[in-house]
Amino acid sequence: MNEDYTGTSNLSRRGFLKTSSLALGVAGLAAANSAEAALFHREITVKVTKGEVILFQGDSITDAGRSRDKEKANAPNNQAGLGNGYAWLAAAELLVDRPGDCFWIFNRGISGHKVFQLADRWQADCLDLKPNVLSILIGVNDIWHSLDPKLGYKGTVEIYERDYHALLERTKQALPKVKLVICEPFVLRCGAVNDKWFPQFDQYRAAAKRVAQSQRATFVPFQTMFDEAIKYAPPEHWAGDGVHPSPAGASLMAYFWLKAVSGKQ
């Protein structure tokens, strides 16, 4: 995993910035006006350095339609394998801005997954890849699936937090030097998200932050970010169903994720 690799996709800085500039402009406004954003800057701990393996993990928000073709999925820095969401946008920015740093970037998010399902596939989809930087966004299905009686899922916030702790302890035992990035679960009040999500969903957010603090991980406050963003555009602009981000929402996520892992201003 430590040989030079500069990417297989044709990356265009001009094209990337053109598609994301509106969302990034809003992110700048949000950062300037949010007291929580100031706290976020003080919590930055992870720095991505040359030659590192970066792994995005999670559910459909991370998956974002990534290819399941083994050749594409197993090739680092491959757009098809990285999907069409925030993981790809963040990866593209890193690869374009730092072409000589030879990053190896992978996405192993799977739509519909909850924490225990990450654990079921963790050896092949995380530990075997030996990431230097591991970013996880998980939690929305842990509550969503419990709200739908047809799915028969009986999860609780206590199970979510317990399983999340266990997963990260397992990870650190296998990869003691791994740098962890825990992303805050988020929803927007539109589409599938209604009053029955609350206040329980806020408990999942709080649990994710406690997990990050206990593991000394960098915490990316996506909910805080979107709470600021809806001051500039309605919730549907950022995530039409309240859960899955639009291109603008994904771009905003990539912007804040990059702030967390690189200290980029």
C-alpha positions as CSV (number, residue, x, y, z in Angstrom):
1,M,0.0,0.0,0.0
2,N,3.0,2.3,0.2
3,E,4.0,2.6,-3.5
4,D,3.4,5.8,-5.4
5,Y,-0.1,6.1,-6.8
6,T,-1.4,9.4,-8.2
7,G,-4.9,8.2,-9.4
8,T,-6.6,6.6,-12.4
9,S,-9.3,9.2,-13.0
10,N,-9.0,12.4,-15.1
11,L,-9.4,15.1,-12.4
12,S,-10.2,18.6,-13.4
13,R,-9.7,21.3,-10.8
14,R,-11.7,23.8,-12.8
15,G,-14.6,21.3,-13.3
16,F,-14.6,20.3,-9.6
17,L,-14.7,23.9,-8.4
18,K,-17.4,24.8,-10.8
19,T,-19.7,22.1,-9.6
20,S,-19.1,22.8,-5.9
21,S,-18.5,26.6,-5.7
22,L,-22.0,27.5,-4.6
23,A,-22.0,25.0,-1.8
24,L,-18.5,26.0,-0.7
25,G,-19.5,29.6,-0.7
26,V,-22.3,28.8,1.7
27,A,-19.9,26.8,3.8
28,G,-17.7,29.8,4.2
29,L,-20.7,31.9,5.3
30,A,-21.7,29.2,7.7
31,A,-18.3,28.9,9.2
32,A,-18.1,32.7,9.6
33,N,-21.4,32.9,11.5
34,S,-21.4,29.8,13.6
35,A,-20.1,29.7,17.2
36,E,-20.0,25.9,16.9
37,A,-17.8,26.2,13.8
38,A,-15.2,28.0,15.9
39,L,-15.2,25.2,18.4
40,F,-14.9,22.8,15.5
41,H,-11.6,24.5,14.4
42,R,-10.1,23.9,17.9
43,E,-11.0,20.2,17.7
44,I,-9.0,19.5,14.6
45,T,-6.6,16.7,15.3
46,V,-6.1,14.6,12.1
47,K,-3.6,15.6,9.5
48,V,-3.4,13.5,6.3
49,T,0.2,13.0,5.2
50,K,2.0,11.8,2.1
51,G,1.4,8.2,1.1
52,E,-1.4,7.5,3.5
53,V,-4.3,5.1,2.9
54,I,-7.7,6.9,3.5
55,L,-10.8,4.8,4.0
56,F,-14.4,6.1,4.0
57,Q,-16.9,3.8,5.8
58,G,-20.6,4.0,6.4
59,D,-24.0,3.6,4.9
60,S,-25.8,4.9,1.7
61,I,-24.6,8.5,2.4
62,T,-21.0,7.3,2.0
63,D,-21.8,4.6,-0.6
64,A,-23.4,7.2,-2.9
65,G,-23.8,4.7,-5.8
66,R,-20.2,3.5,-5.8
67,S,-19.4,0.6,-8.2
68,R,-19.4,-2.9,-6.9
69,D,-17.1,-4.1,-9.8
70,K,-14.1,-5.6,-8.0
71,E,-11.6,-4.0,-10.3
72,K,-13.0,-0.5,-9.8
73,A,-13.8,-0.9,-6.1
74,N,-10.3,-2.2,-5.3
75,A,-8.5,0.4,-7.3
76,P,-7.6,3.4,-5.1
77,N,-8.6,6.9,-6.2
78,N,-11.1,5.5,-8.8
79,Q,-14.2,7.7,-9.2
80,A,-16.5,4.8,-9.9
81,G,-15.3,3.0,-6.8
82,L,-15.6,6.2,-4.7
83,G,-19.2,6.9,-5.7
84,N,-20.8,10.2,-6.3
85,G,-21.1,11.7,-2.9
86,Y,-19.0,13.6,-0.3
87,A,-16.3,10.9,-0.2
88,W,-15.6,11.3,-3.9
89,L,-15.7,15.1,-3.7
90,A,-13.3,15.1,-0.7
91,A,-11.0,12.6,-2.4
92,A,-11.0,14.6,-5.6
93,E,-10.0,17.8,-3.8
94,L,-7.2,16.0,-2.0
95,L,-5.9,14.4,-5.2
96,V,-6.0,17.6,-7.2
97,D,-4.5,19.9,-4.5
98,R,-1.8,17.4,-3.5
99,P,-0.9,15.3,-6.5
100,G,2.5,14.5,-5.2
101,D,1.3,13.1,-1.9
102,C,0.4,9.7,-3.4
103,F,-2.8,9.1,-1.4
104,W,-4.6,5.7,-1.6
105,I,-8.3,6.5,-1.1
106,F,-11.1,3.9,-0.8
107,N,-14.8,3.9,-0.1
108,R,-16.5,0.9,1.5
109,G,-19.9,2.4,2.5
110,I,-22.9,0.1,1.9
111,S,-26.4,1.4,1.7
112,G,-28.7,0.5,4.5
113,H,-26.0,-0.5,7.0
114,K,-26.0,0.0,10.7
115,V,-23.1,-0.3,13.1
116,F,-23.4,-4.1,13.7
117,Q,-23.3,-4.6,9.9
118,L,-20.1,-2.7,9.7
119,A,-18.7,-5.1,12.3
120,D,-19.8,-8.1,10.3
121,R,-17.7,-7.0,7.3
122,W,-14.9,-5.1,9.1
123,Q,-12.1,-7.5,8.5
124,A,-12.3,-7.4,4.7
125,D,-13.7,-3.9,4.3
126,C,-11.4,-2.1,6.8
127,L,-8.7,-4.0,8.6
128,D,-7.3,-5.7,5.6
129,L,-7.0,-2.3,3.8
130,K,-4.8,-1.1,6.7
131,P,-6.0,2.5,6.6
132,N,-3.9,5.3,8.1
133,V,-7.0,7.5,8.2
134,L,-10.4,5.9,8.9
135,S,-13.5,8.0,8.5
136,I,-16.9,6.7,9.6
137,L,-20.4,8.1,9.1
138,I,-23.0,5.8,10.6
139,G,-26.2,6.1,12.6
140,V,-29.1,7.2,10.5
141,N,-30.2,3.7,9.7
142,D,-29.7,2.7,13.3
143,I,-32.7,5.0,14.2
144,W,-34.6,5.0,10.9
145,H,-34.9,1.2,10.7
146,S,-36.1,1.1,14.3
147,L,-38.9,3.5,13.4
148,D,-40.4,1.3,10.7
149,P,-42.2,-1.7,12.3
150,K,-42.1,-3.6,9.0
151,L,-38.3,-3.9,9.2
152,G,-38.5,-5.5,12.6
153,Y,-35.3,-3.8,13.8
154,K,-35.2,-3.4,17.6
155,G,-32.1,-1.3,17.9
156,T,-31.7,1.4,20.6
157,V,-29.3,4.3,21.1
158,E,-27.6,2.2,23.8
159,I,-26.9,-0.6,21.4
160,Y,-25.6,1.9,18.8
161,E,-23.2,3.4,21.2
162,R,-22.1,0.1,22.7
163,D,-21.5,-1.5,19.2
164,Y,-19.7,1.6,18.0
165,H,-17.3,1.6,20.9
166,A,-16.6,-2.1,20.4
167,L,-16.0,-1.6,16.7
168,L,-13.4,1.1,17.3
169,E,-11.7,-0.8,20.1
170,R,-11.4,-3.7,17.7
171,T,-10.0,-1.4,15.0
172,K,-7.4,0.1,17.4
173,Q,-6.2,-3.3,18.5
174,A,-5.5,-4.3,14.9
175,L,-4.3,-0.8,13.8
176,P,-2.9,1.0,16.8
177,K,-1.7,4.0,14.9
178,V,-4.9,4.6,12.9
179,K,-6.3,8.1,12.8
180,L,-10.0,8.2,13.4
181,V,-12.5,10.6,12.0
182,I,-16.1,10.2,13.4
183,C,-18.7,12.0,11.4
184,E,-21.9,13.2,13.1
185,P,-25.1,11.6,11.9
186,F,-27.5,14.2,10.5
187,V,-31.0,14.6,9.2
188,L,-32.9,17.6,7.8
189,R,-36.6,18.2,8.6
190,C,-38.1,17.3,5.2
191,G,-39.0,14.3,3.2
192,A,-38.9,11.1,5.3
193,V,-37.9,13.0,8.4
194,N,-40.8,13.9,10.6
195,D,-41.5,14.6,14.3
196,K,-41.3,11.0,15.3
197,W,-37.5,11.1,14.8
198,F,-37.1,13.5,17.7
199,P,-35.8,13.8,20.3
200,Q,-34.4,10.3,19.9
201,F,-32.3,11.3,16.9
202,D,-30.5,13.9,19.0
203,Q,-29.5,11.1,21.4
204,Y,-27.8,9.3,18.5
205,R,-25.9,12.4,17.6
206,A,-24.8,12.8,21.2
207,A,-23.7,9.1,21.4
208,A,-21.6,9.5,18.2
209,K,-19.8,12.5,19.8
210,R,-19.2,10.6,23.0
211,V,-17.7,7.8,21.0
212,A,-15.4,10.2,19.2
213,Q,-14.3,11.8,22.5
214,S,-13.7,8.5,24.2
215,Q,-11.6,7.3,21.2
216,R,-9.8,10.7,20.9
217,A,-11.1,10.9,17.3
218,T,-11.7,14.0,15.2
219,F,-15.4,14.8,15.2
220,V,-17.0,16.3,12.1
221,P,-20.2,18.2,13.1
222,F,-22.3,17.6,10.0
223,Q,-25.6,18.3,11.8
224,T,-24.3,21.6,13.0
225,M,-23.1,22.4,9.5
226,F,-26.6,21.6,8.0
227,D,-28.3,23.6,10.7
228,E,-26.3,26.6,9.5
229,A,-26.8,25.8,5.8
230,I,-30.6,25.9,6.1
231,K,-30.3,29.6,6.9
232,Y,-29.2,30.1,3.3
233,A,-31.3,27.5,1.5
234,P,-34.3,25.3,2.5
235,P,-33.7,21.8,3.8
236,E,-34.8,20.2,0.5
237,H,-31.9,22.0,-1.2
238,W,-29.4,20.1,0.8
239,A,-31.2,16.7,1.1
240,G,-34.5,16.1,-0.7
241,D,-35.6,13.2,1.5
242,G,-34.1,14.6,4.6
243,V,-31.4,11.9,4.8
244,H,-29.5,11.6,1.5
245,P,-27.6,14.8,0.5
246,S,-28.1,16.5,-2.8
247,P,-24.9,17.4,-4.8
248,A,-24.9,20.7,-3.0
249,G,-25.2,18.9,0.4
250,A,-22.5,16.4,-0.5
251,S,-20.2,19.3,-1.5
252,L,-20.8,21.0,1.8
253,M,-19.9,17.8,3.6
254,A,-16.7,17.4,1.6
255,Y,-15.7,21.0,2.4
256,F,-16.1,20.4,6.2
257,W,-14.6,17.0,6.1
258,L,-11.5,18.4,4.5
259,K,-11.3,21.1,7.2
260,A,-11.2,18.3,9.8
261,V,-8.6,16.1,8.2
262,S,-6.3,18.7,6.7
263,G,-6.9,21.9,8.6
264,K,-7.8,23.5,5.3
265,Q,-9.2,27.0,5.7
